[in-house]
Structure formats: C-alpha cells, structure tokens
C-alpha cells in the first residue's frame, strides 16, 4: 500500500509541476501550436560564412530581410514589395548591397521616399512567395509589387502546385499518445516538435556526410549504383568537405546526381516534367499578379537570368564550375538569343498586361567588362551583380512608368 501511495504521490507531483512548467512557457510567450512560417524567422540574426563570403543576416519583426518599419504606412511614403528567391534576398552580400536596397537609396536621394521591401526567400518558388505576399507583405500596404522570376523557380515548383493551396489552413494531425501529451502539455509538446524540426533541418541543410546522404536518396529513387559511383568520382574533395561543414551549398553538388536536368528543365522546358512544372508556376504567378492588383498594387515582373545565360566563363573548362563538374547539364546556346522560358514569360506578361523587364541583355553587356558578377563557386550575385540589376531596374522603372507613384527623377545609377 505504501509503495502504491508513493507512486500515486509522485505521479501527482509530476503532473502538477509539468502543468506549472507548461503554463510558465505560455507566460514566456511560447505558443500552444505552431503556425506555418511564411517568411524568415522574425528578429533573426546570424553571421553566414561561406568559403567565398561572410555577411550578417538579420530580419525584422515580420521575418523580412529589411529594416524595421511600421505596418501602417506613413503619409507621403510609397512602398514596393520585392518578391523572389535567394537573388532577391541577397545571399552572399550585406543587406545594403542588395539591388532592392540600392534602388531605395537612389530614389530617396532623388527626393522620392520609396521603401523597396526585401521579400526574398532562399530556396523557394512562387508558391511560398505568394504566401509571403498574402500573409506578410500585404500587411505593409504596398503600393507596388515587383515579382522576380529566376529559372530554378520551375524546379522549385511542385508539378501539382495550385493557387487553391494559398488559402488552405494546414491541419496538424495527432493521434494516440501524441494527442494525449498535446492535450496535457501543449506548449511543452510544441517545443519538443520545434526542437525535432530544427534538428531535422540542420541534418538536411548541413549534413555531416553529404555524399552518403545523397547516395542513399539516389538509391531510394532508383538511380543505379554505377551512376552514383561515377558522380562520386567527379566531386571536388574540397567542396565536399565544405558542404559537410555547412560553408558551401551541398545542393549544387547533389543536383548532378539527383536532378541533372535542373537548369535545362527551367530554361528550355523540354520535358513533360518541366511542362507540368511550368503550368503550375505560371498559374501561381498569375494568382500573385491578381492578388496584388486586388489589394491596389501596381505590378511589374523582372526576369533574373542564370549565370550560364550571360557569362561565357560558365563554360570555360579552366574555370571551376561545381555544378558542371558534378554533372548538371548546361548548354552554351543559352549565351545568345532568347530561351524558351524567356519567350513564355514575355508572352504571359503581355497577356496579363504586366510590365516586364528581362535583365539578360543588361548582364550580357556587363559581362563584357570581364568584372565578375557572380561568386565563382556559389553562383549568386556579388555586390557588382546587384549593382547591375539595380541600375537596369531603375532605368526601367523611370522610362516605362511601371509604378505611377515613381515619377522620372534626375540622374540614374547608370550615371554614377
């Protein structure tokens, strides 16, 4: 009987203390449920180190890589939300070096206070970017929306993606012991879930053994062992080591095995998979344009070219190119003329009546100066690349009157 009483007493004490601990988590601000994350984590700070660069990454209270500004727009100020992936976010450069920040600096200096809000999200496509517009960006009441499209947006769009997903509220299914634990200690449970997700994220983005994990994934999807062995033999050892340390993007190497058509699908759209992805992507882009207009935003679309569409060094065997070395398919004909993707984007924007800027010609012209515009190994724009983009976009905004609230101003970035 005494043993039973001790067990019961210990159980009661445990329940009381665990309940108090869970309530304390609530007082400290820990949620009883996890909401879907539409932007970066709010008020996040990190020093990002890569083998080619190091920079400070910070977000505001809404999870944007942008300064802190009130949601309510001050009188006399205009706002433009810039949507896109890592090229918009500015992976590899300081915030003030991104093309959106350069545009803001220029227009403010000209006497036109315009906030160019950085809505870039690395590793995302139009599906996630549309959610950012709806759930985060619209809170700032933007006057304009600049939608930036990069060739890998096709690869980053699921074949079955649909605009109907944008308003769906994700439901978390719990059953059995998970349901019981959640009912008793919801905040403690969600804290444990967050810790598990963070650990999974780190394993996925910064694997300790990238080659083994990618090889295992390849076997799971039916890639023959001899092809895996050939891929391993091509990999540069120093970049594999850097990927395992988290100082180099492992996906650049993994695509050579798992998705060698990564660029050809996005630029040439010459497979059934690519065609399905294009249809999903353009449906999402159309929804982004319509949602923006419904909220009173003027909309413009900018095409950001892949380095292999303007830089001949991408095909120079004497210059290191991790993607090419790992087995990603590249085509030299991209350096001239218009690709299928560019033609389709041009037709789509005409159909929707949206001003369209293709940055390819500006970057082909800038590449003639032989000044590097991209990081050689990582592939993202360096500060010079962002300056070229800002210069071309500024001239386009002024000459095409894309946003009526931005009148022509004296001087351009091109004249500096």
MIGUDREN-719183 format. One line per 2 residues: number of its first residue (from 0); for each residue z, x negated, y negated of N, C-alpha, C. Coordinates in steps of 0.1 Angstrom, whole numbers. Atoms other than C-alpha are relative to their C-alpha. Example, Ala and Ser with C-alpha at 12.3 -4.5 7.8 and 13.67 -1.06 7.14 Angstrom:
<pts>
0) 0 -9 12 78 -123 45 0 -9 -12; 0 9 11 71 -137 11 8 8 -11
</pts>
This chain:
<pts>
0) 0 -8 12 0 0 0 0 -9 -13; -1 9 11 9 -28 -24 -14 -7 -3
2) 14 6 1 -25 -45 -17 -10 10 -7; 9 -10 5 -43 -13 -24 3 3 -15
4) -3 -2 14 -24 -8 -57 -4 -11 -9; 5 12 8 -32 -43 -68 -15 0 -2
6) 15 -1 1 -69 -38 -61 -3 11 -10; 2 -11 9 -68 -5 -80 3 -4 -14
8) -4 4 13 -49 -20 -109 -10 -10 -6; 10 10 4 -74 -50 -110 -13 7 -4
10) 13 -7 3 -103 -26 -110 1 7 -13; -2 -7 13 -88 -5 -139 -1 -10 -11
12) -1 11 11 -81 -37 -159 -15 -5 -3; 14 5 2 -117 -49 -153 -8 10 -7
14) 8 -10 6 -132 -16 -163 4 2 -15; -4 -1 14 -111 -14 -195 -5 -12 -8
16) 4 12 8 -118 -50 -206 -15 0 -1; 14 0 1 -155 -47 -198 -5 10 -9
18) 4 -11 9 -157 -14 -217 2 -5 -15; -3 5 13 -140 -31 -247 -10 -11 -4
20) 10 11 3 -163 -61 -244 -14 6 -4; 12 -6 3 -193 -38 -244 0 7 -14
22) -1 -6 14 -181 -19 -275 0 -11 -10; 0 11 10 -175 -52 -292 -14 -5 -2
24) 14 4 2 -211 -62 -286 -7 10 -9; 6 -10 9 -221 -29 -303 4 -3 -14
26) -5 3 13 -199 -38 -333 -7 -12 -6; 7 12 5 -216 -72 -335 -15 2 -2
28) 14 -3 3 -250 -55 -336 -9 -1 12; 8 0 -12 -262 -58 -300 -5 14 3
30) 5 -14 -2 -285 -28 -292 4 4 14; -3 -6 -13 -278 -4 -263 -13 1 8
32) 13 0 -7 -315 -6 -255 -10 -10 -7; 9 10 6 -344 -30 -261 -13 8 -5
34) 12 -6 6 -372 -18 -284 -12 -10 3; 12 8 -2 -408 -30 -279 -1 -9 -13
36) 2 9 11 -414 -61 -301 -14 0 -4; 14 -1 5 -444 -56 -323 -4 -12 -8
38) 3 12 8 -442 -88 -344 8 -12 6; -9 11 -4 -423 -121 -341 14 4 0
40) -14 -4 2 -385 -120 -337 3 -2 -15; -4 1 15 -370 -113 -372 9 -12 -3
42) -8 11 5 -355 -141 -392 1 -12 10; 1 10 -11 -366 -166 -365 -3 -14 -7
44) 3 14 5 -366 -204 -372 -1 -9 11; 2 10 -10 -380 -232 -351 -9 -11 -6
46) 9 11 3 -395 -266 -355 -9 -2 12; 9 1 -11 -426 -266 -334 -6 -14 0
48) 5 14 -1 -436 -300 -321 -11 0 11; 11 2 -9 -469 -308 -305 -4 -15 -1
50) 4 14 0 -485 -341 -296 -9 -4 -12; 8 3 12 -507 -337 -327 6 4 -13
52) -5 -5 12 -485 -320 -352 15 4 2; -14 -6 1 -450 -308 -362 2 8 -12
54) -1 -8 12 -442 -280 -385 12 10 2; -11 -9 0 -415 -255 -395 -6 14 2
56) 5 -14 -2 -420 -219 -382 12 9 -4; -10 -10 4 -400 -191 -399 -6 14 -2
58) 5 -14 2 -402 -153 -400 10 7 -10; -8 -8 9 -389 -127 -424 8 10 8
60) -8 -10 -7 -367 -97 -416 -8 10 8; 9 -9 -8 -397 -78 -402 -8 -8 11
62) 7 8 -10 -409 -107 -380 -13 -5 -3; 12 6 5 -438 -118 -401 2 -14 -4
64) 0 14 5 -446 -154 -408 -3 0 -15; 3 -2 14 -443 -146 -445 14 0 -7
66) -12 0 8 -418 -147 -473 7 14 0; -7 -13 0 -391 -120 -477 -4 8 -13
68) 3 -9 11 -403 -92 -499 5 14 4; -4 -13 -2 -391 -56 -503 -11 9 6
70) 9 -9 -6 -407 -29 -482 -7 9 -11; 5 -7 11 -411 -9 -514 -8 -9 -9
72) 9 9 8 -440 -24 -534 3 2 -15; -3 -1 15 -431 -33 -570 -13 4 -8
74) 11 -4 9 -452 -18 -598 -8 -12 -5; 9 11 5 -482 -40 -608 -3 -10 11
76) 3 10 -11 -484 -58 -574 -9 7 10; 9 -5 -11 -511 -54 -547 3 -8 12
78) -3 6 -13 -507 -62 -511 -12 1 10; 11 0 -10 -532 -72 -484 7 -5 13
80) -5 4 -13 -521 -73 -447 -11 -7 7; 10 7 -7 -540 -100 -428 4 0 15
82) -3 -2 -14 -542 -92 -391 -8 -11 8; 7 9 -8 -552 -117 -364 9 -7 10
84) -8 8 -10 -541 -143 -338 6 -12 -6; -6 13 4 -529 -179 -340 -7 -6 -12
86) 7 6 11 -556 -189 -365 5 7 -13; -6 -7 11 -541 -163 -389 14 -4 -2
88) -14 5 0 -506 -172 -380 2 -14 -6; 0 14 5 -514 -208 -388 7 -9 9
90) -5 9 -10 -505 -225 -356 -4 -15 -3; 3 14 3 -502 -262 -364 1 -5 -14
92) -2 4 14 -497 -261 -402 12 8 -6; -11 -6 7 -469 -252 -426 -5 13 -6
94) 4 -14 5 -469 -216 -440 -8 -1 -12; 8 1 13 -481 -227 -474 -14 -6 1
96) 13 6 -3 -511 -244 -458 -10 10 6; 8 -10 -7 -524 -212 -441 -10 6 -10
98) 10 -5 9 -555 -196 -456 5 12 -8; -6 -12 7 -536 -164 -465 9 -5 -11
100) -9 5 10 -510 -184 -484 -9 -7 -12; 8 6 10 -538 -204 -502 -7 11 -9
102) 6 -11 8 -555 -171 -512 10 6 -10; -10 -5 9 -523 -158 -526 3 -9 -12
104) -3 9 11 -516 -189 -546 -11 0 -10; 11 0 9 -551 -188 -561 -1 13 -8
106) 1 -13 8 -551 -151 -571 12 1 -9; -11 0 9 -516 -154 -585 -2 -9 -12
108) 2 9 10 -526 -184 -605 -11 5 -10; 10 -6 9 -556 -164 -619 6 12 -7
110) -6 -11 7 -532 -137 -631 0 13 8; 1 -13 -8 -537 -112 -603 11 -1 12
112) -10 1 -10 -504 -108 -583 -3 8 13; 4 -6 -13 -516 -101 -547 8 -7 11
114) -7 5 -11 -494 -106 -517 -10 0 12; 8 1 -13 -515 -118 -487 10 -2 11
116) -10 0 -11 -491 -109 -459 -5 -5 13; 5 6 -13 -495 -130 -428 5 8 12
118) -3 -8 -12 -497 -107 -398 -5 -6 12; 5 7 -12 -509 -133 -374 10 -1 12
120) -8 0 -12 -496 -132 -338 -7 -9 10; 6 9 -10 -504 -161 -315 -1 6 14
122) 2 -4 -14 -519 -153 -281 -2 15 1; 2 -15 -1 -526 -116 -289 -15 4 -3
124) 13 -6 3 -557 -94 -292 2 12 -9; 0 -12 9 -565 -62 -312 11 10 5
126) -10 -10 -4 -541 -41 -290 14 -3 -7; -12 3 6 -510 -59 -301 0 0 -16
128) 2 0 14 -524 -64 -336 0 14 -6; 0 -14 5 -529 -27 -340 14 6 0
130) -14 -4 0 -493 -21 -330 8 -6 -12; -6 6 11 -482 -45 -356 -3 7 -13
132) 4 -7 12 -502 -27 -383 8 14 -1; -6 -13 -1 -488 7 -372 16 0 -3
134) -15 0 0 -451 -2 -367 7 -10 -10; -6 10 9 -446 -32 -391 -7 0 -13
136) 7 2 13 -473 -38 -416 -1 12 -9; 2 -12 9 -477 -2 -428 13 3 -8
138) -13 -2 7 -440 -3 -439 -1 -6 -14; 2 7 13 -451 -26 -467 -9 7 -10
140) 10 -8 8 -476 0 -480 -11 -9 -6; 11 9 5 -506 -25 -482 -11 8 -7
142) 12 -6 7 -535 -17 -505 -12 -4 8; 12 5 -8 -559 -38 -483 4 -5 14
144) -2 4 -14 -563 -47 -447 -11 -10 3; 10 10 -4 -581 -79 -436 1 -2 15
146) 0 1 -14 -589 -78 -399 -8 -12 4; 6 13 -4 -597 -113 -385 -2 0 15
148) 4 0 -14 -616 -115 -352 -4 -14 5; 3 13 -6 -617 -146 -330 -6 2 14
150) 7 -2 -13 -639 -150 -299 9 3 12; -9 -3 -12 -609 -151 -275 7 13 0
152) -6 -14 0 -599 -116 -286 -6 8 11; 5 -7 -12 -622 -104 -259 7 -3 12
154) -8 4 -11 -604 -124 -233 14 6 0; -13 -5 2 -571 -112 -247 1 15 0
156) 0 -15 0 -581 -75 -245 -2 5 15; 2 -5 -14 -575 -58 -211 -12 9 1
158) 12 -8 -2 -605 -41 -197 2 15 -1; -3 -15 1 -587 -7 -196 8 3 -13
160) -7 -3 12 -571 -10 -230 -6 11 -8; 5 -12 7 -573 22 -251 8 2 -12
162) -7 -4 11 -563 34 -285 12 10 3; -10 -9 -4 -542 60 -267 14 -7 3
164) -12 8 -3 -517 32 -259 8 -2 -13; -6 4 13 -509 27 -296 13 8 -3
166) -11 -9 3 -486 57 -299 10 3 11; -8 -3 -12 -471 57 -264 13 -7 -2
168) -13 6 0 -434 51 -263 4 -5 14; -3 6 -13 -426 27 -235 13 5 6
170) -11 -5 -7 -402 41 -209 5 -11 10; -6 9 -9 -378 18 -191 6 7 12
172) -4 -6 -12 -373 29 -155 12 -7 6; -11 6 -6 -339 23 -140 5 9 11
174) -4 -8 -12 -326 34 -106 11 -8 7; -9 6 -8 -298 27 -82 11 -7 -8
176) -11 8 6 -272 0 -92 -3 -3 -15; 4 3 14 -292 -8 -124 3 11 -9
178) -3 -12 8 -289 27 -136 15 2 -2; -15 -2 1 -251 28 -128 6 -10 -10
180) -5 11 9 -245 -6 -146 -4 3 -14; 4 -4 13 -265 6 -176 8 11 -6
182) -8 -11 5 -245 38 -179 14 -5 -4; -14 5 3 -212 19 -178 0 -10 -12
184) 0 11 10 -221 -11 -199 -14 -3 -5; 14 0 4 -254 -5 -217 -3 -13 -8
186) 3 12 8 -252 -35 -242 1 -12 9; -1 11 -8 -240 -59 -216 -12 -1 10
188) 12 -1 -8 -268 -48 -193 -12 -5 -7; 12 4 8 -294 -52 -220 0 -15 -4
190) -2 14 3 -280 -86 -230 -4 -9 12; 4 8 -12 -285 -98 -194 -15 1 2
192) 14 -2 -1 -320 -83 -194 -7 -10 -9; 7 9 10 -329 -102 -226 1 -15 5
194) -1 13 -5 -315 -134 -211 -10 -3 11; 9 1 -11 -336 -129 -180 -15 -1 -5
196) 13 0 6 -367 -122 -201 -3 -13 -7; 2 13 7 -362 -153 -222 -2 -11 10
198) 2 10 -10 -358 -174 -191 -14 0 6; 14 -1 -5 -390 -160 -177 -10 -4 -10
200) 10 4 10 -408 -165 -210 -1 -15 -1; 0 15 1 -397 -202 -211 -8 -6 12
202) 7 5 -12 -409 -207 -175 -15 2 -1; 14 -2 1 -442 -191 -183 -7 -8 -10
204) 6 7 11 -449 -208 -216 2 -15 0; -4 14 -1 -432 -241 -209 4 -4 14
206) -4 3 -14 -434 -247 -172 4 -14 2; -4 14 -3 -417 -277 -157 -11 -7 8
208) 11 6 -8 -447 -282 -134 -12 9 -1; 12 -9 3 -478 -266 -149 -10 0 11
210) 11 1 -10 -502 -279 -122 4 9 12; -4 -8 -12 -482 -264 -93 0 15 -3
212) 0 -14 3 -477 -231 -110 -14 6 -2; 13 -5 2 -513 -227 -120 -7 0 14
214) 6 1 -13 -524 -238 -85 4 12 9; -5 -11 -8 -502 -212 -69 -6 13 -5
216) 6 -12 5 -516 -185 -92 -15 1 5; 14 0 -4 -551 -196 -83 -2 4 15
218) 1 -4 -14 -544 -192 -46 3 15 2; -4 -15 -1 -529 -157 -52 -13 8 -3
220) 12 -8 4 -562 -146 -68 -12 -4 8; 11 3 -9 -584 -161 -41 -8 -12 -3
222) 8 12 4 -596 -193 -56 2 -11 12; -1 9 -12 -604 -218 -27 7 -13 -4
224) -8 12 2 -583 -249 -23 -9 -12 -5; 9 11 5 -613 -273 -28 -3 1 -15
226) 2 -1 14 -619 -259 -62 13 -3 -8; -13 3 6 -582 -262 -70 2 -16 -1
228) -1 15 0 -583 -299 -59 -9 -7 -10; 10 6 10 -614 -306 -80 6 2 -14
230) -6 -2 13 -596 -291 -110 11 -10 -3; -11 10 1 -565 -313 -104 -5 -13 -3
232) 6 14 2 -587 -344 -103 -5 -2 -14; 6 1 14 -602 -336 -137 11 -1 -11
234) -10 -2 10 -569 -331 -155 4 -14 -6; -6 12 6 -558 -358 -180 15 0 2
236) -15 1 -4 -524 -370 -169 9 1 -12; -9 -1 11 -510 -374 -204 2 14 -6
238) -1 -14 4 -518 -338 -213 8 9 9; -8 -7 -10 -503 -325 -181 15 -3 -3
240) -14 4 3 -471 -344 -189 5 7 -13; -3 -6 13 -472 -330 -225 2 15 2
242) -1 -15 -2 -477 -294 -212 13 3 7; -13 -2 -7 -447 -298 -189 12 -1 -9
244) -11 2 10 -426 -309 -219 -1 11 -11; 2 -10 10 -439 -280 -240 -6 -5 -13
246) 6 5 12 -457 -302 -265 -15 0 0; 15 -2 -1 -492 -292 -255 -2 14 7
248) 2 -13 -6 -507 -258 -247 -6 -1 14; 5 0 -14 -510 -256 -209 -11 10 3
250) 12 -9 -3 -534 -226 -210 -13 -6 -2; 13 6 2 -561 -248 -224 -5 -7 13
252) 4 7 -13 -560 -267 -191 -1 10 11; 0 -9 -11 -553 -237 -169 -13 9 1
254) 12 -8 0 -584 -217 -180 -11 -7 7; 11 7 -7 -606 -244 -165 0 4 15
256) -1 -4 -14 -594 -232 -131 0 16 1; -2 -14 -2 -583 -196 -136 -11 9 -8
258) 10 -9 8 -609 -184 -163 -10 -10 -7; 10 9 6 -637 -210 -168 -10 7 -10
260) 9 -8 9 -658 -182 -185 7 5 -12; -8 -5 12 -631 -178 -212 -8 1 -13
262) 8 0 12 -655 -187 -240 -13 7 1; 13 -7 -1 -687 -175 -226 1 15 1
264) -2 -14 0 -673 -141 -219 2 5 -15; -3 -4 14 -661 -139 -256 -12 -2 -9
266) 11 3 10 -692 -154 -273 -13 6 5; 13 -5 -5 -721 -144 -250 1 15 5
268) -2 -13 -6 -707 -112 -235 -10 3 11; 11 -1 -10 -729 -117 -205 4 3 14
270) -4 -4 -13 -709 -104 -176 6 14 -1; -6 -14 0 -696 -69 -165 14 0 -5
272) -13 1 5 -661 -80 -172 0 -1 -15; 1 2 15 -670 -92 -207 -4 13 -7
274) 5 -12 6 -689 -60 -214 12 11 -1; -11 -10 0 -659 -39 -204 11 -4 -10
276) -9 4 10 -636 -60 -225 -5 2 -14; 5 -3 13 -659 -57 -255 2 14 -4
278) -1 -15 3 -659 -19 -252 14 3 -4; -14 -2 3 -621 -19 -251 3 -6 -14
280) -3 6 12 -619 -43 -280 -5 7 -12; 6 -7 11 -643 -25 -303 6 13 -2
282) -7 -13 1 -625 8 -296 13 -2 -8; -12 3 6 -593 -8 -307 -2 -4 -15
284) 4 4 14 -609 -24 -338 -3 12 -8; 3 -12 7 -623 9 -348 12 8 -3
286) -13 -7 3 -589 25 -345 8 -7 -11; -7 7 10 -574 -2 -366 -6 3 -14
288) 7 -4 12 -600 5 -393 4 14 -5; -3 -14 4 -594 42 -392 14 2 -4
290) -14 -1 3 -556 39 -392 2 -6 -14; -2 6 13 -558 16 -422 -5 9 -11
292) 5 -9 10 -580 40 -441 8 12 -2; -9 -12 0 -558 69 -432 12 -2 -9
294) -12 4 8 -530 51 -450 -4 -5 -14; 5 4 14 -551 44 -481 -4 -14 -2
296) 3 14 1 -560 8 -473 -15 -2 0; 13 4 -1 -593 -7 -481 -1 -11 10
298) 1 9 -12 -606 -27 -451 -11 -9 -1; 10 11 -1 -625 -59 -446 1 -7 13
300) 0 7 -13 -634 -78 -414 -5 -14 -2; 4 14 1 -636 -116 -411 -2 -5 15
302) 2 6 -13 -651 -134 -381 4 -15 -1; -4 14 0 -634 -167 -373 -7 -7 12
304) 8 6 -11 -657 -190 -352 9 -10 8; -6 10 -8 -646 -211 -323 -6 -13 -4
306) 4 13 4 -649 -248 -329 -14 -4 6; 12 3 -6 -678 -251 -305 -12 7 -6
308) 11 -7 7 -699 -229 -328 -4 -7 -13; 3 8 12 -699 -254 -357 2 -15 1
310) -3 15 -1 -686 -288 -346 -7 -7 11; 7 7 -11 -710 -310 -326 9 -9 8
312) -9 9 -7 -681 -332 -317 6 7 13; -5 -7 -12 -670 -305 -292 -8 -3 12
314) 9 3 -12 -700 -316 -270 -2 -15 1; 2 14 -1 -697 -353 -276 9 -5 11
316) -7 5 -12 -687 -370 -243 10 -11 -4; -9 11 5 -670 -398 -263 13 6 -7
318) -11 -6 6 -646 -373 -279 8 8 10; -8 -7 -10 -617 -359 -259 -1 15 -3
320) 0 -14 1 -620 -322 -252 6 6 13; -8 -4 -11 -593 -309 -229 -6 12 8
322) 5 -12 -7 -609 -275 -222 -13 -4 8; 12 4 -7 -643 -290 -213 4 -9 12
324) -4 9 -11 -626 -317 -191 6 8 11; -6 -8 -10 -606 -290 -173 -9 9 7
326) 10 -9 -7 -637 -270 -165 -4 12 -7; 4 -12 7 -641 -244 -192 -15 -2 -4
328) 14 0 2 -678 -235 -197 -3 0 -15; 4 1 14 -693 -245 -231 -15 -1 -1
330) 15 0 1 -729 -241 -244 -3 -5 -14; 3 7 12 -744 -263 -270 -8 9 -10
332) 8 -9 9 -767 -235 -283 8 8 -9; -9 -7 10 -737 -219 -300 0 -7 -13
334) -1 8 13 -740 -246 -327 -11 5 -10; 11 -5 9 -771 -228 -341 -2 15 2
336) 3 -14 -1 -781 -192 -348 12 9 1; -10 -10 -1 -761 -161 -341 2 3 15
338) -3 -3 -14 -743 -154 -308 0 15 2; 0 -14 -3 -742 -120 -291 12 6 -7
340) -13 -5 7 -706 -115 -304 -2 2 -15; 2 -1 15 -716 -121 -340 -10 11 -3
342) 10 -11 2 -746 -97 -337 7 13 1; -7 -13 -2 -724 -70 -323 10 3 -11
344) -10 -3 11 -697 -74 -349 -7 4 -13; 8 -3 12 -723 -73 -376 -5 15 0
346) 5 -13 -2 -738 -41 -362 12 10 -1; -12 -9 0 -703 -25 -357 5 2 -14
348) -5 -2 13 -691 -32 -392 -10 8 -9; 9 -8 8 -723 -18 -407 1 15 4
350) -2 -14 -4 -718 14 -386 12 6 -6; -12 -5 5 -683 17 -398 1 -1 -15
352) 0 2 15 -692 8 -434 11 -9 -5; -10 9 4 -668 -21 -435 -6 -13 -4
354) 5 13 4 -675 -53 -455 4 -10 11; -1 10 -10 -680 -82 -431 -3 -14 -4
356) 3 14 3 -677 -119 -435 0 -8 13; 0 10 -11 -688 -144 -408 2 -14 -6
358) -3 13 5 -672 -177 -415 -8 -12 6; 7 10 -7 -695 -196 -392 -8 -9 -9
360) 8 9 8 -720 -208 -418 8 -9 -9; -9 8 9 -692 -220 -441 6 -12 8
362) -6 11 -8 -677 -241 -413 -11 -9 5; 11 9 -3 -711 -254 -402 -3 -9 -11
364) 3 8 12 -717 -266 -437 12 -10 -2; -11 9 2 -682 -281 -440 1 -11 11
366) 0 10 -11 -686 -299 -406 -9 -11 -3; 10 11 3 -715 -319 -420 7 -11 -8
368) -7 11 8 -690 -338 -442 8 -9 10; -7 8 -10 -675 -352 -409 15 -1 -2
370) -15 -1 1 -640 -343 -420 5 9 11; -5 -9 -11 -620 -329 -390 5 13 -6
372) -5 -13 5 -614 -292 -395 10 6 10; -8 -5 -11 -596 -287 -362 8 -12 6
374) -6 10 -8 -570 -306 -342 -8 -3 12; 10 4 -11 -590 -326 -316 4 6 13
376) -5 -5 -13 -568 -316 -286 4 14 0; -5 -14 0 -552 -284 -296 -11 10 -4
378) 11 -8 3 -583 -269 -312 2 10 -12; -2 -9 11 -566 -249 -340 -4 -7 -13
380) 4 6 13 -575 -255 -377 12 -8 -5; -10 7 7 -557 -282 -395 0 5 -14
382) -1 -5 13 -550 -279 -432 -14 1 -7; 13 0 6 -586 -288 -441 -8 13 5
384) 7 -12 -6 -599 -259 -418 5 12 -8; -5 -12 8 -576 -234 -436 -5 0 -14
386) 5 0 13 -588 -246 -469 -15 5 -1; 14 -5 -1 -625 -240 -459 0 15 1
388) 0 -14 -2 -616 -205 -447 5 7 -13; -5 -6 13 -596 -197 -479 -11 0 -11
390) 11 1 10 -625 -209 -501 -11 10 3; 11 -9 -3 -651 -188 -483 5 15 -2
392) -5 -13 1 -629 -157 -481 2 4 -15; -2 -2 14 -620 -160 -518 -13 4 -7
394) 13 -3 6 -657 -161 -529 -5 13 5; 5 -12 -5 -665 -132 -506 7 12 -6
396) -7 -11 6 -637 -110 -520 -4 2 -14; 4 -1 14 -649 -117 -555 -14 5 -2
398) 14 -4 2 -686 -113 -551 -4 13 7; 3 -12 -7 -686 -84 -526 9 12 -5
400) -10 -10 5 -657 -65 -544 5 8 12; -6 -6 -13 -642 -59 -509 12 9 -3
402) -11 -8 4 -610 -47 -524 -1 3 -15; 3 -4 14 -614 -28 -557 12 -4 -9
404) -11 4 8 -579 -39 -568 0 -15 -3; 1 14 3 -590 -75 -568 -13 -2 -8
406) 12 2 8 -615 -79 -597 -4 -15 0; 5 14 1 -636 -111 -602 9 -8 -9
408) -9 8 9 -614 -139 -616 -7 -13 -3; 6 13 4 -622 -172 -633 4 -10 10
410) -2 11 -9 -626 -201 -610 2 4 14; -2 -3 -14 -626 -203 -573 6 -13 7
412) -5 12 -7 -611 -226 -547 -11 -10 2; 11 9 -2 -646 -240 -543 -2 -10 -12
414) 2 8 12 -645 -254 -578 11 -10 -2; -12 9 1 -612 -273 -572 -3 -13 8
</pts>
